[in-house]
Amino acid sequence: MTELREAIKKLNMIIKLILTIFFDPIIGGIYRICAGDVKGIVIGIIWIVTGGVFGIGWIVDIVTVVIHNDYTVLA
Protein backbone atom coordinates (compact mmCIF):
# COMPACT_ATOMS: atom_id res chain seq x y z
CA MET A 1 0.00 0.00 0.00
CA THR A 2 2.82 2.41 0.70
CA GLU A 3 4.10 1.83 -2.85
CA LEU A 4 0.81 3.12 -4.25
CA ARG A 5 0.94 6.16 -2.00
CA GLU A 6 4.52 6.89 -3.07
CA ALA A 7 3.59 6.41 -6.75
CA ILE A 8 0.81 8.98 -6.43
CA LYS A 9 3.19 11.30 -4.58
CA LYS A 10 5.83 11.05 -7.34
CA LEU A 11 3.44 11.91 -10.18
CA ASN A 12 4.11 15.01 -12.23
CA MET A 13 2.19 18.03 -10.90
CA ILE A 14 0.16 18.49 -14.10
CA ILE A 15 -0.89 14.82 -14.16
CA LYS A 16 -1.72 14.92 -10.46
CA LEU A 17 -3.77 18.09 -10.97
CA ILE A 18 -5.73 16.55 -13.86
CA LEU A 19 -6.40 13.39 -11.82
CA THR A 20 -7.48 15.54 -8.88
CA ILE A 21 -9.86 17.64 -10.95
CA PHE A 22 -11.58 14.66 -12.56
CA PHE A 23 -11.15 11.78 -10.09
CA ASP A 24 -10.38 13.30 -6.67
CA PRO A 25 -12.86 11.29 -4.60
CA ILE A 26 -11.27 8.08 -5.86
CA ILE A 27 -7.61 9.13 -6.06
CA GLY A 28 -7.75 11.19 -2.85
CA GLY A 29 -9.58 8.42 -1.02
CA ILE A 30 -7.07 5.79 -2.11
CA TYR A 31 -4.19 8.09 -1.14
CA ARG A 32 -5.66 8.52 2.33
CA ILE A 33 -6.45 4.81 2.73
CA CYS A 34 -2.85 3.94 1.84
CA ALA A 35 -1.64 5.85 4.90
CA GLY A 36 -1.98 2.52 6.67
CA ASP A 37 -3.47 3.63 9.97
CA VAL A 38 -7.09 3.43 11.13
CA LYS A 39 -7.60 7.17 10.84
CA GLY A 40 -6.43 7.15 7.22
CA ILE A 41 -8.66 4.22 6.32
CA VAL A 42 -11.74 5.84 7.86
CA ILE A 43 -11.06 9.22 6.26
CA GLY A 44 -10.35 7.55 2.91
CA ILE A 45 -13.62 5.63 2.94
CA ILE A 46 -15.55 8.76 3.94
CA TRP A 47 -13.73 10.65 1.17
CA ILE A 48 -14.80 8.12 -1.47
CA VAL A 49 -18.39 7.73 -0.24
CA THR A 50 -19.13 11.45 0.16
CA GLY A 51 -17.35 12.61 -2.98
CA GLY A 52 -14.54 14.47 -1.26
CA VAL A 53 -16.62 15.55 1.72
CA PHE A 54 -19.47 16.92 -0.39
CA GLY A 55 -17.21 18.77 -2.83
CA ILE A 56 -15.48 21.02 -0.32
CA GLY A 57 -12.57 18.61 0.11
CA TRP A 58 -12.34 18.30 -3.65
CA ILE A 59 -11.71 22.03 -4.01
CA VAL A 60 -9.26 22.00 -1.11
CA ASP A 61 -7.35 19.12 -2.74
CA ILE A 62 -7.11 21.02 -6.02
CA VAL A 63 -5.68 24.04 -4.19
CA THR A 64 -3.19 21.95 -2.18
CA VAL A 65 -1.99 20.13 -5.29
CA VAL A 66 -1.40 23.48 -7.03
CA ILE A 67 0.38 25.00 -4.02
CA HIS A 68 2.21 22.03 -2.44
CA ASN A 69 2.06 19.37 -5.20
CA ASP A 70 0.65 16.96 -2.60
CA TYR A 71 -2.54 16.07 -0.77
CA THR A 72 -2.02 17.70 2.60
CA VAL A 73 -5.50 18.03 4.14
CA LEU A 74 -6.54 15.00 6.22
CA ALA A 75 -3.84 12.87 4.62
C-alpha positions in Angstrom: 0.0 0.0 0.0 2.8 2.4 0.7 4.1 1.8 -2.8 0.8 3.1 -4.3 0.9 6.2 -2.0 4.5 6.9 -3.1 3.6 6.4 -6.7 0.8 9.0 -6.4 3.2 11.3 -4.6 5.8 11.1 -7.3 3.4 11.9 -10.2 4.1 15.0 -12.2 2.2 18.0 -10.9 0.2 18.5 -14.1 -0.9 14.8 -14.2 -1.7 14.9 -10.5 -3.8 18.1 -11.0 -5.7 16.6 -13.9 -6.4 13.4 -11.8 -7.5 15.5 -8.9 -9.9 17.6 -10.9 -11.6 14.7 -12.6 -11.1 11.8 -10.1 -10.4 13.3 -6.7 -12.9 11.3 -4.6 -11.3 8.1 -5.9 -7.6 9.1 -6.1 -7.7 11.2 -2.8 -9.6 8.4 -1.0 -7.1 5.8 -2.1 -4.2 8.1 -1.1 -5.7 8.5 2.3 -6.5 4.8 2.7 -2.9 3.9 1.8 -1.6 5.9 4.9 -2.0 2.5 6.7 -3.5 3.6 10.0 -7.1 3.4 11.1 -7.6 7.2 10.8 -6.4 7.1 7.2 -8.7 4.2 6.3 -11.7 5.8 7.9 -11.1 9.2 6.3 -10.4 7.6 2.9 -13.6 5.6 2.9 -15.5 8.8 3.9 -13.7 10.7 1.2 -14.8 8.1 -1.5 -18.4 7.7 -0.2 -19.1 11.5 0.2 -17.3 12.6 -3.0 -14.5 14.5 -1.3 -16.6 15.5 1.7 -19.5 16.9 -0.4 -17.2 18.8 -2.8 -15.5 21.0 -0.3 -12.6 18.6 0.1 -12.3 18.3 -3.7 -11.7 22.0 -4.0 -9.3 22.0 -1.1 -7.3 19.1 -2.7 -7.1 21.0 -6.0 -5.7 24.0 -4.2 -3.2 22.0 -2.2 -2.0 20.1 -5.3 -1.4 23.5 -7.0 0.4 25.0 -4.0 2.2 22.0 -2.4 2.1 19.4 -5.2 0.7 17.0 -2.6 -2.5 16.1 -0.8 -2.0 17.7 2.6 -5.5 18.0 4.1 -6.5 15.0 6.2 -3.8 12.9 4.6 
